[in-house]
Structures are given as C-alpha cells and as structure tokens.
C-alpha cells in the first residue's frame, strides 16, 4: 500500500515505529473487547434469541416480540431498568430531545453541568421564545456551567446557579466540538455522587453518544437516571441503518417515550420493519467494532504526535469515547486533512469535501464521511468547524486496517499540498 504514496519511505518508517510503541495499548483494548463480547453473548443466550426474533413487524407494531426482547437485552447490557430502541429515532440529537421534552415541563429548569453542549443541541434548547418549538418556547429555563480552567466541574458555580425550579442536570460524556477532554465513567460517577449529595431529587441525564462499549460500564450502571444515543454510532456495530435509544429508570424512559411517540402509546407500539436483523447482529458485533475504532484512534494519535501535531487524548491516555481530536492550527490544513480521509473512504472517495453551512451548526463545517450509512459515526469519518483553533475530530473505523490506510493517505496529502512540507525535513 505504501507504493501508492508520494512520500512512502518516510511514512512507512513512521508507521512501523508507532505500531511498536502502541502494542501494549492495543492489547488493553482487546481485553476490554473480550469482556464486552462475553456480556453481549451472555444476554443474547439468556433471553433466548432465535430466528423468529429477527423478523419484521408492520403497521402499529403491536406484540413485536423481537423488538421487546431486543430492548430487554439492551437494558440489561446498559444496567438500566428499561430501554426504548427504535428506527423512528433518527439521530442522537433526536433521542436527547425526546428525553429533555419528556422530563421537563413549563417553569422547570435545565442545567448542563459540563459546559456548552454539542452544537446541534443549541437549537433544541433555544435562546429565546421564537416559535421554533425549542425548550425556551415552552418556558423552560436553561443554564450551563462553564468548566474550570483545568477541565473539571465547577460545583461552586453549580450550587450558586441551582434553584428550586431546577429539575434536570445534563452531562455530556463526549467532547463534541469543545476543546476539552471527554469524561470517563469514573469522573461521571463522582459527578453523580456529588449531585445526589447536593439534591437527591434531580434528574440526571447523560448524553452517551460515542461512548458505548468503550469502558466496561455505562452511565446507567453508576447512577444516571436517563441516557440516550444513536444506533449509527457505537451500539449499531456498523450495521444499523438508522435508529437510536433511550435507557434508564422506567419512570423517565416512559416519559421520554410518550414524547417520542404519543401519550398512551409510548413503548407499546412501533413497527421495526426489516431493521431487527441488523440491530441484533450490529449489537452483537458492537464490542469488536468499537475496539477496532479505538485501535485506529490510538494509532492516529500516536502517528500524528510522532510528526509534530498535538492530539487529545494522547495515544497512551485513558479513553471513554471513540473521538480523536487533532489540533491542526489553520483552516487549510483542516481542509486538507479531511479531504485526505475522504480519499481513503470506500464510498465517494472521488469526491473532495469543502466547508459549508450545516443545519444546527454556527460555523461552516467540513465533513469527510465516505460511509455506507449516511452520517454513521462508527464508520470512519473526520470533520470540524472552520473556526480557531481549527481542530479535526476523527471518529470511528469498522476495521483498524482501514483507519491506518486512510491516515497515511491523509498525511501524504497534507505533505503534498505544501501546507506541511516541514514534516519531511
């Protein structure tokens, strides 16, 4: 594969050095995959998954045994009382919105403990009553607590912001487009414990996108009331073509389901069409696929650090999601990097992405995503907003080999573009 590169000898030497460096980290990831795979297999067997569970339902979808069993498996895996997993949830943002609209009422207050949430959630929250249907339109107040300079939670500021109307506390596990570390399960556990000490009646919601199966526990294992995520990220294993999930305490999941569907229907209806076979097989493959994405992220971090870039997390730091942040420093280099990833994609490799306005984002965004499922973040993709400090966010990868190939092509493209000629001097 190196013969196809303009700077093959230099890149090959770097890759060989890096793969020796990260070998122990790769083994640790494989051990986690083994543990997660055992758990998934255990619950599939415990719930007696059979061929008839994989069949489609239509219309109202009542008495869909495949859907009901899948949701029980999902809840068990995530340490939740119940879960709702449906193709009608079109994205992580949609699942999160259902949770917030389901739990909050006019006059209630939402506080995000982990700073400003992901860009696409800003319009769900709303800044003022503008008729868009945002939370603000319903008289729901919102506050966010900026993180301290060291990236930790500012509990002093939180307690000052807390009011008798505060009902839901939002925690975003992954960094999103923020220049801060993602929060580990151990860190989230401490947050939840401290929140419970301050006020036991608060509803603690965690945006779990990008984090599923990375660590041995999920936020619902350690006290979160409600979590949400997308099936075209980690838990779909690369096979789910659409869908999302909500899991947690039964009281709150049912409220979210009423908002998602309709009061009185909630969890009881919802056709699964021909999705169930993909859902079951995707969930079965999810630990392995997430492991491959993590190996690719570790490789990416180590290789880019080797050639002089700053990355977060570092290759040998603990990980709690599949996102790899790369500080590129200027817009041209961000564009070249993403174009290189696109050129290494199995779909639409001949297309060269350019920055453009995107729904839900404040700045133009460049997105490289030559994926089999549109927008799938468990497949290899890279994107970033065109704003300082010009950071690329790389995520996913169905196979470690694909991530390696795409990365060396991206680096070759950056060098060839003349933007980073100093790399090979």
Secondary structure, DSSP 8 states (H G I E B T S, - for coil): -GGGSTTHHHHHHHHHHHHHHTHHHHHHHHHHHHHHHHHHHHHHHHTT--GGGG----TT-TT-HHHHHHHHHHHHHTT-SEEEEETT--SHHHHHHHHHHHH--TT-EEEETTSS--GGGHHHH-SS--SS--GGGGT-EEEE----TTS---HHHHHHH--TTEEEEEEE-S-TTSSS----HHHHHHHHHHHHHH-TT-EEEEE-TTTTTTSS--GGGGT-SEEEEETTSGGGTTT--S-EEEEE-HHHHHHHHHHHS-TTTTTS----TT-HHHHHHHHHHHHHHHHHHHHHHHHHHHHHHHTT-EEES-TTS--SSSEEEEE--SHHHHHHHHHHHHHT-SSSTT-----B--TT-SS-EEEE---SSTT-SSS-EEEEESSTT-EEEEE--SSHHHHHHHHHHHHHHHHHTTTTGGGG-
